Every structure is written in structure tokens, then in C-alpha cells.
Amino acid sequence: MGREDEEEEEEEEEEYQQERETDDDDDESSASEEEEESESEEKWRKHYSSRHRILLVGEGDFSFSVSLATHFGSARNMVATSLDSQEKICSKYSNAIANVRELEERGCLVLYGVDAKTMSQHYFLSTQRFDRIVYNFPHVGFLFREDSYCQIQLNKRLVKGFLRNAKLLLKKEGGQIHISHKEGHPYNKWDLVKKAHKIGGLVLTQSVPFCKDDYPGYDNKRAHGTLSDASFHLGDCTTYMFSLA
């Protein structure tokens, strides 16, 4: 093979490599454009929009957050929090780490060690304001019998602390605090609406039935004790929606 033939082959190889790189760049650009287009299109899952800035409080295995993120196609508009540490949720829930990984890959900020009763003082959350602040089935844990006076009082304090802090993190225009809660005895003794009125500055704007099937993939967890990864019976449930007065 002559010198000219070798040079010609080298030139052809360079041209081939340049074409491959151009194709790869086009593919990456196309994927990025599709992702941006998906995020620019507003999507709703019940009361929640992909354009809402959403704070999720007291997440168990983060499956509710994942349900929203999957439907939205992104989680960049979401902050999901847990009272537990990352190590603790790993030991309590079989799917928690996989769910957290998926959320983070979709752009969600996941925070651990966030207490609903003091979250307005959190170093990051205190700088933010949200369109929706969501706490599904708040509960302090099974310290006493569910219908005992002590257990009810502890849960009432949790709800009161959450509402007081959530109010400070809510956007003034159109912001809403959502609490999903079981109905009937003893849960009606928690007096959610009265607690909001006593705090001041909050009004109940709407209460609607909560249906787990509206959030595919959501798995409500007991969160406490040896059966922390087990689901609990929901029965009749309501989502209470509060806004600033």
C-alpha cells in the first residue's frame, strides 16, 4: 500500500469519526429538547400541577412523591422530606432507597431529619415558599392505644405544629396546605379544622375525599414499630385544604 493510499484511509477514518460524534450530539440534543418540552407542558395529578412548587412532609418510603414525579415526568418542582435519617429509612422500608434514587434522578431535592413541627426554621426550607405543602396521614407513632387520650393529644400537637410552620412557608397567592386524614373515631377527635382556626391566619377552603388509587404506586406505610414497612387500612379519608386568610 502506497503513502497516498494510507493518507486517504486516514482521512476517511477521521470523517467517519466526525460523523459519529455529530450523530451522538444530535441524539443528546434531541433527548434534552424532549425533556425540556415535557417539563414545559403543564401536567396535573389531582390537586397538584407540574408547575407548582411542592413541599412533601413526613414522607414514609417516598412513594407518594414518586407517584407525582412519574406523572409529571420531572421532580424539579418538588422537595420531599422525612423525619428519619437516610440510614433509618433504609432499614424501615424495602423500597425507600430505590424511590429516593428515582426522585433525585428526576431532580427532586430530598431532605432528611426534617421535623414538621419546626421545619420553618430549617436552614433551606426557611428560604423557600411553596404553592402546595402536603402532609399525608400525620402520626406521631404508636406510643399508646390509638383511641387513648394521650395518643390523641400527641397527634393533635403534631398537627398544630405542622400547620403553624407550614403557614410560614406558604406562598401568599394561591398557596395551599393539604392534610390527608382518616375519618371516624378516634381521628375526628384530632380537630384539624379547629386547630387551623386557633392558629390564626388559615382558613379551610375545601375538603375532598382522598382516594389512594388516584396516586398509582403510592403505598401508605405504618412507619413505626416492627411493621413499619406494612400498609395500614385507610377506609374513609379526606384531604383538608387550607389557605392563608
C-alpha positions in Angstrom: 0.0 0.0 0.0 1.4 3.4 -1.0 1.8 6.5 1.1 -1.1 8.2 -0.7 -3.4 5.2 0.0 -2.6 5.3 3.7 -3.3 9.1 3.9 -6.6 8.6 2.1 -7.7 5.9 4.5 -6.8 8.1 7.5 -8.8 10.9 6.1 -11.8 8.6 5.6 -11.5 7.3 9.2 -11.4 10.9 10.5 -14.5 11.8 8.5 -16.3 8.7 9.9 -15.5 9.6 13.5 -16.6 13.2 13.0 -20.0 11.9 11.6 -20.5 9.6 14.6 -19.7 12.4 17.0 -22.2 14.7 15.2 -24.9 12.0 15.4 -24.3 11.5 19.1 -24.5 15.3 19.7 -27.8 15.3 17.7 -29.2 12.5 19.8 -28.2 14.2 23.1 -29.7 17.5 21.9 -32.9 15.8 20.8 -33.2 14.0 24.2 -32.6 17.3 26.0 -35.2 19.1 23.9 -37.7 16.3 24.5 -37.1 16.6 28.3 -37.5 20.4 28.3 -40.7 20.1 26.2 -42.1 17.5 28.6 -41.3 19.8 31.6 -42.8 22.9 29.9 -46.1 21.1 29.3 -48.3 21.5 32.5 -49.4 18.2 33.9 -51.9 17.7 36.7 -52.3 14.8 39.2 -55.5 15.6 41.1 -54.7 18.8 43.1 -51.1 19.0 42.1 -49.5 20.6 39.0 -46.1 20.1 37.5 -45.8 23.9 37.7 -46.5 24.0 41.5 -43.6 24.3 43.9 -44.5 21.4 46.1 -43.2 20.5 49.6 -44.0 17.0 50.8 -43.7 16.5 54.6 -43.4 13.3 56.6 -42.8 11.0 53.6 -42.5 7.3 54.6 -40.9 5.4 51.7 -41.3 8.4 49.4 -43.8 6.5 47.1 -46.2 9.4 47.1 -43.5 11.7 45.8 -42.5 9.2 43.2 -46.1 8.9 42.1 -46.3 12.6 41.4 -42.8 12.8 39.8 -43.6 9.9 37.5 -46.8 11.5 36.2 -45.1 15.0 35.9 -42.1 13.5 34.1 -39.8 15.5 36.4 -39.4 16.3 40.1 -37.5 19.6 39.8 -40.5 21.4 41.3 -40.6 19.2 44.4 -38.9 19.0 47.8 -39.6 15.7 49.7 -38.8 15.4 53.4 -38.6 12.8 56.1 -38.2 13.0 59.8 -35.9 9.9 59.6 -32.3 9.8 58.6 -31.3 8.1 55.3 -29.9 5.1 57.3 -33.2 4.8 59.1 -35.5 4.8 56.1 -33.2 2.2 54.5 -33.8 -0.1 57.5 -37.5 0.6 57.8 -38.7 0.5 54.1 -37.9 -2.0 51.4 -38.3 0.4 48.5 -37.2 3.7 50.1 -33.7 3.9 48.7 -34.9 3.0 45.2 -37.6 5.6 45.4 -35.2 8.3 46.7 -32.8 7.5 43.8 -35.5 7.9 41.3 -36.6 11.2 42.8 -33.1 12.6 42.8 -32.5 11.4 39.2 -35.7 13.4 38.3 -34.4 16.5 40.0 -36.1 16.3 43.4 -34.4 17.6 46.5 -34.7 15.0 49.3 -34.1 16.2 52.8 -33.8 14.0 55.9 -34.2 14.8 59.6 -36.9 17.4 58.9 -39.4 17.8 61.8 -42.8 19.0 60.7 -43.2 21.0 64.0 -40.0 23.1 63.4 -39.5 22.9 59.6 -39.9 26.7 59.1 -36.5 27.1 60.9 -34.8 24.6 58.6 -31.7 26.2 57.0 -33.0 25.6 53.5 -36.8 25.5 53.8 -36.8 28.8 55.7 -35.6 30.4 52.4 -38.4 28.9 50.3 -42.1 29.5 49.6 -44.4 26.8 48.2 -47.6 26.5 46.3 -48.5 23.2 47.9 -47.4 21.8 51.3 -48.6 18.2 51.7 -48.7 16.0 54.8 -50.4 12.7 54.2 -51.7 10.9 57.4 -49.6 12.7 60.1 -49.0 10.4 63.1 -46.5 10.5 66.0 -46.2 6.7 66.2 -48.0 4.1 68.2 -46.9 5.2 71.7 -50.3 4.5 73.3 -53.7 3.0 72.3 -54.9 4.8 69.2 -58.1 6.0 71.0 -56.4 6.9 74.3 -56.3 10.5 75.5 -52.5 10.6 75.5 -52.2 9.4 71.9 -54.8 11.8 70.6 -53.2 14.7 72.4 -49.8 13.9 70.9 -51.2 13.7 67.4 -53.1 17.0 67.9 -49.8 18.6 68.9 -48.1 17.3 65.8 -50.9 18.6 63.5 -50.9 22.0 65.3 -47.1 22.3 65.0 -47.2 21.3 61.3 -49.9 23.9 60.5 -48.1 26.7 62.4 -44.8 26.0 60.5 -46.4 25.3 57.1 -48.2 28.7 57.2 -44.8 30.4 57.2 -43.6 28.5 54.2 -46.7 29.1 52.0 -46.9 31.4 49.1 -49.4 34.2 49.7 -51.0 33.9 46.3 -52.8 30.6 45.7 -50.8 28.6 48.2 -52.5 25.7 50.0 -51.7 23.3 52.9 -53.0 19.8 52.4 -53.5 17.3 55.2 -55.0 13.9 54.2 -56.6 12.2 57.3 -58.6 9.2 58.2 -62.3 9.8 59.2 -64.3 8.4 62.1 -63.3 7.5 65.6 -60.8 8.4 67.1 -59.4 10.5 64.2 -62.3 13.0 64.3 -61.1 14.0 67.8 -57.9 15.5 66.4 -60.0 18.6 65.4 -57.9 19.5 62.4 -60.1 22.4 61.3 -60.4 23.8 64.8 -56.6 23.6 65.2 -56.2 25.7 62.0 -58.6 28.3 63.2 -56.9 28.6 66.6 -53.5 29.1 65.0 -54.9 32.0 63.1 -54.3 33.2 59.6 -55.6 29.9 58.0 -58.9 29.1 56.5 -60.4 25.8 55.3 -61.0 26.3 51.6 -62.1 22.8 50.7 -62.3 19.2 51.9 -62.4 16.4 49.4 -62.3 12.5 49.6 -58.8 11.1 49.4 -58.5 8.0 47.1 -55.3 6.1 47.1 -55.9 4.9 43.6 -55.6 8.4 42.3 -51.8 8.1 43.0 -50.5 5.0 41.3 -47.6 3.5 43.1 -48.4 5.2 46.4 -48.1 2.8 49.4 -49.1 4.2 52.7 -46.9 2.9 55.5 -47.3 2.3 59.2 -43.8 3.9 59.6 -43.4 2.8 63.2 -42.6 -0.4 65.1 -41.7 -3.8 63.8 -44.3 -3.5 61.0 -43.1 -0.1 59.7 -43.0 -1.3 56.1 -46.6 -2.6 56.2 -49.5 -0.7 54.9 -52.4 0.3 57.1 -56.1 0.3 56.3 -57.3 3.6 55.1 -61.1 3.4 54.9 -62.8 6.7 54.5 -60.3 9.5 54.2 -60.4 13.3 53.5 -57.9 15.8 52.2 -58.3 19.1 54.1 -57.1 22.1 52.2 -56.1 25.3 54.0 -55.0 28.7 52.6 -53.9 31.9 54.1 -56.7 34.1 55.4 
